[in-house]
Amino acid sequence: MNIGDKAPEVLGHDENGNEIRLDDFKGKKLVLYFYPKDMTSGCTTEACNLRDNYGELQAQGYEVVGVSVDDGKKHQRFIAKNELPFHLIADTEHTLVEQFGVWGEKKMYGRTYMGTLRTTFIIGEDGTIERVITPKEIKVKDHAAQILK
């Protein structure tokens, strides 16, 4: 997905199995952030930064939804442990990560594997992608400020 593309209407199911649709965010900009894995240091830092700045994001007209390939039960634990005020999509079938083009080859410690590339899409009130913050650009400790600028 690129800037100007229309986001899919059905985004997936949240940590409780409820369907998340683009229509749920009418009148708001949606921060759809893709992250590799619950309970890891970088992903926890990013989620907590968004949590700590959630009020400001909402005041500026944004709603936040996270996406990873972890299941709903793991998302529930991640939300509870970090007191996250927003939903997490359990993309266990890799539907959304592939649709948005954020499932790809990664390298760590000399090992190559497939995984979610940390990427954030800002979706406008009309459902089109307005901005993409790429893996090289994202600063997990200051992600909310990047979204708000």
Sequence and secondary structure as in RCSB ss.txt:
>XXXX:A:sequence
MNIGDKAPEVLGHDENGNEIRLDDFKGKKLVLYFYPKDMTSGCTTEACNLRDNYGELQAQGYEVVGVSVDDGKKH
QRFIAKNELPFHLIADTEHTLVEQFGVWGEKKMYGRTYMGTLRTTFIIGEDGTIERVITPKEIKVKDHAAQILK
>XXXX:A:secstr
  TT B  SEEEEBTTS EEEGGGGTTSEEEEEE S TTSHHHHHHHHHHHHTHHHHHHTTEEEEEEESS HHHH
HHHHHHHT  SEEEE TT HHHHHTT EEEEEETTEEEEEE  EEEEE TTSBEEEEE TTT  GGGHHHHHH 
